[in-house]
Amino acid sequence: MPVCAFLALFQVLAIGESIQNAAEILLGLCLAIIGLALFTFGLLNGLMPMGERLGRQLPVALSLPALLGVAGALGVAVTLAEPALGVVKTAGSLIQQDQAPHLYMLLHEQTDALLLAVALGVGLSASAGMLRIRCNRNLKGPVLVLLTFTLALSSFVHFHTSHVDILGLAWDLGAVTTGPVTVPLVIALGMGVAGAGANNSPLTGFGVVTLASLIPVNLVMLLSLSLPAPVTKLRALPPAPPSPAISGNGTLVASSAVTWLDETPLVETVAGLRALVPLVAFMMFLLRIVLKDSRPLNVPVELRHQRTFIITAGRALIAAQFGIIVFNIGLSKGLAQLGTLVGATLPALFAKIPAVAASPLMGRTTGISLACAFAWILGFGATLAEPALFTLAITVHKLTKGRMSQRQVVLSVALGVGTGTALGLLKVILQWPLMPLLLPGYALAAVLTIPAPELLVNVAWDSAGVTTGPVTVPMVISLGLGVGKGIGAADGFGILSLASVCPIISVLAVGLVMGRGGGSDRKQYQLAPMGVRAHESDEDRDEAAVAYIVDAPEDA
């Protein structure tokens, strides 16, 4: 709520414009908070315990190839259940066909194929992550190889094809995939695989987030390349609706074409059922049919004053199902609307736009500087409000025996996200291409990765994923698209991708400087062994290593 209040105050005080549909947006924000809280409760007490049980038993019952196949299938299923992916459909409403034909085609005609490509990317990431855990390999080598391939393919798309308009979407989708469903379930499965293989490394839970943010980027680019360029030139795509209306799940429909299937709340109900039911059914199939495990799954829930109560996984799953439906309503009616509204009027600071009669409100240089300062504060503040970041910092503090402080982790990540958000907004305003910004950014991250110790590499590369929650992602994407629409840019994508690479650089840089200042790198980041204490259970070790990737409800 503080982030949304900051957006609203900036709209009223700096831009001088009122919040249109304020009551509807406020109701949507409240629904988003309630829905996300219910969904997270169901995730932690229903889906994750099921994933942990699968992770402990599947490595025993299945061969390694079969295990990797199941991990990949689970990765696909959980990605399709991600709440934030709904913003991808909403994004299509602000893309003009003549300015970005390939992007328009992906978001209008190939939406299902696009989501499937992202899901397949996460599935491959899950399989690769399980293989890395089973083989007990470090993260540094695979990350550098995968990053080199991804940047090479991106450069080819940018410099040698006409599909350059999809690069911002592809890299932004890499950030969207690391949400509150995908990462916890995949990591829970990885913990079980590590336990079955006697892998007690405290870094077991790290790395899958990084793979899941890079592999989908490649598949989205390959999908776009499979759509021939002559198609958009020889055959006119369906024109954009003259009076667009966004349905509950974010699908763009013409005002005259809205049917009862496109109206709230039925469309959110159908979308929520399609997202969660197949995933739960697949996990139940694995438990009951493949593993023949029919034991009830009861989860203790801690309350205040050291009180606990027991809840069945089935009831938690009902809460998750209801929560994702309510969150989808809040996403379309609150978060997306507010971000797009503020983004559309933000260019009034430095340019003449029809929406604000008194625009431009100040000189171009001053206005752009204020807009970038606004984006920096938004990115920095949203990161500080992200619960997953603090759990990551706590975990790192424990693993390094206090040598890497919580404050150091939190501030370095927030500084990077704020800088990346401001740089991304500047990219949209000045209509810079994305690759000249990403290439030096990731090149610098790779250079800093080579001398960095393994723990710092894991923390830095995963830090970008834990800051892209189900509220931050729709807000940032909607803001960027709104700004792009306000100034007539081809698209507003690319902010999330820059907000992901900058914290990698900042964490690596701060970690290396602090490490060199306090002694050798190996000693500075010496790991606290997790498997040498006889009284510590497997569950305790898993909880410490997996805590950082659980996206609790964000402050909207």
Phi, psi and omega in degrees: 000322177301322180295316179293323177296322177298317178298315182295318180295321178295320178298319184279314188275315184276316182275331181079022180244145178282165178272111178290143181054043185300319181295318180294319179295317179297318177297319179297320178296318178297317178296323179297319179295313180297313181297319180292323178296315179295318181296317180294321176301314179294325178296311184290327187250002178231294184292315183294316175301323175296319178295321178294319178295319176298318182297326180285329188259328184298318180298334179280323186272337187242154172287168181298315177299319179294322179297317179295323177295317178295318178299319178296317179296320177295321177299320177296313184295317183290329179293319178295342178268001181294125179298321187289344180293343177298336181290341179296318179292320179298327184298332182297339184290343184251009182259130178266133185297320184288336181271327182218076187296318181290320177296318178300317181296318180297319186273348180246311185261335185240034183297315180296319178295323179296312180296323178293322177297318177297316181296319177297324177298317177292324176299315176297323178296318179297316179296316179296323178295318178296321179295319178297318179295315182296324180272355177057051180261152176286165183272333190303310182299306179301323181294315181295320179294313181295320179297318179299316180295317182296317178292324179294316178294319178297320179294321177298315179298320184288315190264341189234005179225173176264009184265023184297337184289348182263356185297317180299317178297315183300312182289326177293324179294335175297328177280327182294328186293334184273067184254191189284351178260308188300304189295310181300319182291319179293320179292322177300319175296319179296325178297320178293320178297318179296318179296321179292332180263011180059037178262103183260017181296135178290348179267009184304320185282352181270157170106322181296325178300318180295313179299320182288347178263352181249316183298316178300330178301316181295318182291325177295318178295318179295324176299315180296320179294335178284349175266107187300140179299323181299340181299317183286345181263323183273331182236122181289131176286159178303133182295154178295142180303137182294325180231082188290147174226136181265121179283179189299326181267011177093002181283135181277129178222153177285152183302321182282349183257003181292125178245176181296338177286342182261006186256152176286141003259008185297319184293324177291325178295313179297316180297319179294319178293319179294331182282317192260323185299312179300322179296311180296320180297320180293318179293321177294323177299316179296317182290309188278321186265309184286311183268347180055043180252105181252013180294142176293148181248101179253135186239125175284133180245123182275135176248181176290162179061032174060031175260147179225156171218159184259133177233142178280152180298329179297315178294322177296324179292325176297318177298320179296318180296314178295321182295319182291329176292313180296320179296321178300322177296313179296327179296312184282327184267343184237292188298309183295320180296316182295314180298316179294321181297310180294320179296323182291331180263348180301323178297348178297343178295329188225357183217160177277120178229146182298331186292336182236111187297324185274003182288150357284144184281342180201180180297159185298312182296315180295318181295316178295322178297317178294320178297319179291323175296321175300315180295322180296315179296320179298312180294316180296313182292320179296326179291318178295335180272001183274112181300326183298329179293320181290324176291326173298315181297320178297316180298315180296320179301319180289317184294328181263009181056037176085358181290332175246109190282159177298318181298320179299316181294311185298311184291323180293321178292313181298321177299317179293317180295317178299316179295318179294321178296316178296318179295321178295319177295320177297324177298318180292316183296313182273358178057042175287150170290155186282318189299321177298344175267320182288320184301307178293328179296309180287331175296318177296319178298321179293319179297319179289335181290324186302310181276353186285145174291162188300319181297315180297321177299313181298313182295315184296311184288331177276343184296328179296327182285325185285349180264359180253080181273179184288350175259318181298317183299305179299324182295313183291316180296316179296321178298313180297318179292324178295317177297317179300319178293321183295327182257002179077024178285160181297321178199171180241021180279164177113343181293316181296322181295320177288327176288350177265323183283326184296318176295332175299314180295316184293320180293316179297316182295311180297318180297317180292319180295314180294324180292317180293330181285339185246018181125190182292156181298317183297320180285322183298322183248034177296132184279143171280114184300139185255352186248010186260351182267117186295330184278352184271125182278168176299323180295322179296317180294318180297318182297319181293323184276335184261351189301326190289341185261006179274111181279098174288169181302134179275158169282108185290000000 
